[in-house]
Amino acid sequence: MKTNIKSILVVSALGLFAFLGCKEDPKADTAMVEKIPGINLDNMDTTVSPKDDFYNYVNGNWAKTTTIPDDETRWGGFGVLRKDTRQDVLGIMNTSKELGKYEEGTDQKKALLIFETELDTVARNKAGITPLQPLLDKIDGISDLNDMQTVYATTIGVSAPFVGIGANADLNNSSMNVAWVYPSGLGLQRDYYLDQDTKSKEIREQYKAHVSRMLQFINYSKEDADDAAKKILAMETQLAEPRLDKVAMRDARNYNNPTSLEDVQKMAPALNWSKMIKDLGITAEMETLNVMQPKYMAAMNDFLMSTAIDDVKTLID
């Protein structure tokens, strides 16, 4: 349900370590590597006319001969790249652990510490929720929406499925980036909240059970955790419905909505947008933002204005 900050830190640290490790010794011998062509002609099915079915013309033989690995739900070029990159970075980390030559305070040493902390399940289990307690205290101290957006914007590790601001390409001018306003992530994909088929209903029940288990780790009783999980599913469903569905998301025109900061404030007045931008540490002037889903913004505003602050806090937990 919530962003896994520890996983993000580990992935970021590994990438940083790989970069810095290479930078540290530019004169190191470079191993000979096999050159892999950008286009593998063996993957093509030239018996198919590209005029009739270009996808299978390019990928036909690959699709016929490739098996999805047992530990993957889907497989393709990006999957291969991710898996190979993980193996390469893991090799760098293991080699660096064996060398053990990095001084305290260096970026390389910090990366190793994060990596080792992630693997030390004994210490993590012993610590329990103690490392999370400052975050839980911040959430517990929220008394109104103003407090909520301050904690949300300024506290690393606290997340909520409301709204976020990030930089991305300007859809009208690819030579520059602009600020995008987008719906924050939910615990499930949108359609799982709304579809009424048997599988989706089963997934929702399993999700409630999972949320209840997680809440019990932060000292909810079983009864309170079950009640909170039901409430969280209901609130997330309310926030899921107004979002673009999978089909609408395929059309970039649906989320190309340049909007002035003044109009964003009118669109969702439950939040103080100038304050949010400042709290996020954004110093650049932002006259226009790209609002990815205007319909969602209006629904989110109604949700925040009509939902008790204690329920909002439960959703953030």
C-alpha positions, -999 to 999 in steps of 0.1 A, spaced: 0 0 0 28 24 8 60 31 -11 88 9 1 114 36 10 140 11 20 139 -6 -14 142 27 -31 172 36 -10 188 3 -17 183 5 -55 195 41 -55 225 32 -34 234 3 -57 232 25 -88 253 52 -71 279 26 -59 282 12 -94 288 47 -108 313 57 -81 330 24 -82 338 28 -119 348 64 -114 372 56 -86 397 36 -107 395 47 -143 427 29 -152 414 -5 -141 415 -32 -167 383 -34 -187 371 -70 -192 363 -81 -227 326 -84 -231 306 -100 -259 291 -74 -283 253 -79 -285 237 -63 -316 208 -39 -311 187 -59 -335 188 -97 -334 177 -110 -368 170 -144 -354 141 -130 -334 123 -120 -366 98 -141 -384 103 -131 -420 75 -154 -432 51 -128 -419 46 -97 -441 54 -65 -422 25 -49 -440 1 -73 -424 16 -78 -389 47 -58 -381 49 -69 -345 52 -106 -354 74 -98 -383 99 -83 -358 93 -105 -328 76 -136 -341 105 -161 -336 113 -147 -302 77 -151 -291 77 -187 -303 109 -198 -287 110 -178 -254 96 -191 -221 87 -167 -193 110 -174 -163 93 -191 -134 100 -161 -111 85 -135 -135 49 -126 -144 59 -112 -178 90 -111 -199 106 -89 -226 136 -69 -235 133 -46 -205 129 -76 -182 161 -91 -195 179 -57 -190 166 -54 -154 176 -89 -145 211 -86 -160 216 -52 -144 206 -66 -109 231 -94 -114 259 -70 -125 253 -47 -95 251 -76 -71 285 -87 -84 299 -52 -78 286 -52 -42 299 -86 -33 333 -78 -47 334 -45 -28 324 -63 4 354 -87 0 378 -58 -7 365 -38 24 388 -9 17 363 20 18 367 47 46 338 57 68 317 85 54 325 77 18 296 72 -6 308 37 -14 308 28 23 273 42 27 261 21 -2 276 -10 14 260 -2 48 225 1 31 231 -31 12 241 -50 44 213 -35 64 188 -47 38 202 -83 41 204 -83 79 169 -96 87 179 -106 122 187 -70 132 156 -57 114 133 -81 131 149 -73 165 144 -36 159 107 -41 152 88 -9 145 113 13 164 129 28 133 94 36 120 82 52 153 92 88 144 72 86 112 42 71 131 45 99 157 45 125 129 13 110 115 -3 108 149 4 145 154 -17 155 124 -48 175 135 -60 190 102 -54 191 65 -27 217 68 -7 195 91 -14 165 68 1 182 38 31 194 57 39 160 70 32 145 36 55 169 18 84 171 42 87 137 58 106 111 39 89 77 44 54 91 48 32 86 18 -5 88 9 -26 81 -22 -35 117 -29 -14 137 -52 23 143 -61 44 167 -81 73 157 -103 93 167 -133 87 152 -167 89 161 -204 66 189 -216 42 171 -240 40 203 -261 78 209 -262 100 179 -257 131 201 -253 121 211 -218 107 196 -186 77 208 -167 61 201 -134 35 174 -135 7 170 -110 -4 134 -108 -24 110 -86 -3 92 -61 -1 55 -60 -28 32 -45 -22 -3 -31 -38 -19 -61 -42 -11 -97 -73 10 -104 -95 -17 -120 -90 -42 -92 -110 -18 -70 -139 -16 -94 -142 -48 -115 -169 -72 -102 -155 -105 -116 -147 -133 -92 -109 -128 -94 -110 -91 -86 -133 -97 -56 -109 -123 -44 -79 -99 -48 -98 -73 -28 -104 -97 1 -67 -108 0 -57 -71 0 -78 -64 31 -62 -93 49 -28 -80 39 -35 -45 51 -48 -58 84 -16 -79 90 6 -49 83 -14 -27 107 -11 -53 134 27 -48 131 23 -12 143 3 -22 173 -33 -23 160 -54 -50 176 -68 -77 153 -103 -62 155 -91 -26 150 -68 -37 121 -97 -55 103 -119 -25 107 -92 -1 95 -85 -24 65 -121 -23 54 -121 15 58 -89 18 38 -102 -3 10 -134 18 8 -114 51 8 -89 38 -18 -119 27 -40 -133 62 -37 -100 76 -49 -96 50 -76 -129 55 -94 -122 90 -109 -88 80 -123 -82 73 -159 -87 37 -168 -61 16 -187 -75 25 -221 -77 62 -214 -41 62 -201 -28 50 -235 -38 84 -251 -13 111 -241 -39 137 -251 -59 128 -220 -32 139 -196 -19 169 -215 -35 196 -194 -12 227 -189 -28 246 -160 -17 278 -142 -8 275 -105 -37 298 -97 -61 275 -115 -46 244 -98 -54 261 -65 -90 267 -76 -92 231 -88 -82 216 -55 -85 242 -28 -84 217 0 -46 219 -4 -24 249 -3 -4 244 -35 21 272 -30 29 258 4 32 223 -9 57 234 -36 77 252 -9 75 222 15 88 199 -13 119 221 -15 111 233 -51 126 267 -56 120 272 -93 92 295 -103 62 275 -116 36 295 -134 22 264 -152 19 228 -142 6 199 -163 -24 184 -144 -24 148 -155 -60 140 -144 -83 170 -138 -113 149 -130 -94 131 -103 -82 164 -88 -118 175 -83 -127 141 -67 -97 142 -45 -106 176 -33 -141 164 -24 -126 134 -6 -103 155 15 -130 181 24 -156 154 34 -134 128 51 -127 130 88 -90 137 96 -87 106 117 -97 85 86 -72 104 65 -45 95 91 -55 59 89 -51 59 52 -16 74 56 -6 48 82 
